[in-house]
Amino acid sequence: MIHCFAGCDPSDVLTAIGLDWKDIYPDRWDCAAKRPNEAARKWAQRTLAALDPLDIERGILKLAAAARRAGRPESIEDRARVEVAVLRLRAAKGGN
């Protein structure tokens, strides 16, 4: 990023123009401390905006099927959530 065609050290180039490495590369921890949840919030907004709500329901069914194939016991809560997923997918499809 910093190059002197005369062969100067990059630190010398920065000093000559009144800058330091921290001006070029801010400390990531410092940035995180100033805005700890900004990156996570932006990622969530982009991800959720692109996510089809029915994909969540399909994912629930895939997880439940994998658990059943693996022989893991299904809790009452799991069974209820699978039923909700099935109902939502049927309603979206226009079925009963």
QUILIN-V261031 format. One record per residue. RES is the residue in one small letter. PSI is psi in degrees with one decimal (999 if undefined). D_CENTER is the distance of its C-alpha to the mean C-alpha in Angstrom with 1 decimal. Layout:
res=RES psi=PSI d_center=D_CENTER
res=RES psi=PSI d_center=D_CENTER
This chain:
res=m psi=-37.9 d_center=28.8
res=i psi=122.7 d_center=32.1
res=h psi=133.0 d_center=35.1
res=c psi=121.3 d_center=38.8
res=f psi=-13.7 d_center=41.1
res=a psi=-8.6 d_center=43.9
res=g psi=13.9 d_center=42.0
res=c psi=153.7 d_center=41.2
res=d psi=138.4 d_center=38.6
res=p psi=-35.5 d_center=35.3
res=s psi=-38.3 d_center=35.8
res=d psi=-36.7 d_center=39.2
res=v psi=-45.7 d_center=37.8
res=l psi=-44.1 d_center=35.4
res=t psi=-40.2 d_center=38.2
res=a psi=-31.4 d_center=40.5
res=i psi=7.6 d_center=38.2
res=g psi=27.0 d_center=37.5
res=l psi=168.4 d_center=34.0
res=d psi=169.0 d_center=32.4
res=w psi=-34.9 d_center=29.4
res=k psi=-21.3 d_center=27.4
res=d psi=-29.2 d_center=28.0
res=i psi=-44.2 d_center=26.4
res=y psi=92.5 d_center=23.6
res=p psi=150.4 d_center=22.6
res=d psi=123.7 d_center=21.6
res=r psi=-36.6 d_center=17.9
res=w psi=-35.6 d_center=18.8
res=d psi=-44.6 d_center=20.9
res=c psi=-40.8 d_center=18.3
res=a psi=-35.1 d_center=16.0
res=a psi=-33.9 d_center=19.1
res=k psi=-38.4 d_center=19.9
res=r psi=74.7 d_center=16.6
res=p psi=-30.8 d_center=14.6
res=n psi=5.6 d_center=12.1
res=e psi=-47.7 d_center=12.1
res=a psi=-42.2 d_center=9.1
res=a psi=-39.9 d_center=7.0
res=r psi=-43.6 d_center=9.1
res=k psi=-41.7 d_center=8.8
res=w psi=-45.2 d_center=5.2
res=a psi=-40.6 d_center=6.0
res=q psi=-46.2 d_center=9.3
res=r psi=-42.7 d_center=8.6
res=t psi=-47.1 d_center=6.8
res=l psi=-32.6 d_center=9.5
res=a psi=-32.0 d_center=12.1
res=a psi=-6.1 d_center=11.9
res=l psi=129.4 d_center=12.0
res=d psi=125.3 d_center=15.6
res=p psi=-29.8 d_center=16.5
res=l psi=-21.9 d_center=18.8
res=d psi=-33.9 d_center=16.2
res=i psi=-44.7 d_center=15.3
res=e psi=-40.6 d_center=19.1
res=r psi=-38.3 d_center=19.5
res=g psi=-39.2 d_center=16.8
res=i psi=-44.9 d_center=18.9
res=l psi=-38.2 d_center=22.0
res=k psi=-42.8 d_center=20.8
res=l psi=-42.0 d_center=19.9
res=a psi=-40.6 d_center=23.2
res=a psi=-41.5 d_center=25.1
res=a psi=-39.3 d_center=23.8
res=a psi=-40.4 d_center=24.7
res=r psi=-43.2 d_center=28.1
res=r psi=-33.5 d_center=28.7
res=a psi=-6.5 d_center=28.0
res=g psi=16.4 d_center=30.5
res=r psi=140.2 d_center=28.4
res=p psi=149.2 d_center=29.9
res=e psi=126.1 d_center=28.4
res=s psi=168.0 d_center=28.5
res=i psi=-39.8 d_center=29.8
res=e psi=-41.4 d_center=26.5
res=d psi=-45.8 d_center=24.9
res=r psi=-41.7 d_center=27.8
res=a psi=-40.0 d_center=27.6
res=r psi=-36.6 d_center=23.9
res=v psi=-41.5 d_center=24.8
res=e psi=-40.7 d_center=27.7
res=v psi=-43.4 d_center=25.6
res=a psi=-44.2 d_center=23.3
res=v psi=-45.0 d_center=26.5
res=l psi=-43.3 d_center=28.1
res=r psi=-40.5 d_center=25.2
res=l psi=-39.6 d_center=25.1
res=r psi=-42.2 d_center=28.9
res=a psi=-38.0 d_center=29.0
res=a psi=-31.9 d_center=26.7
res=k psi=-17.1 d_center=28.9
res=g psi=9.8 d_center=32.0
res=g psi=-178.7 d_center=33.4
res=n psi=999 d_center=34.9
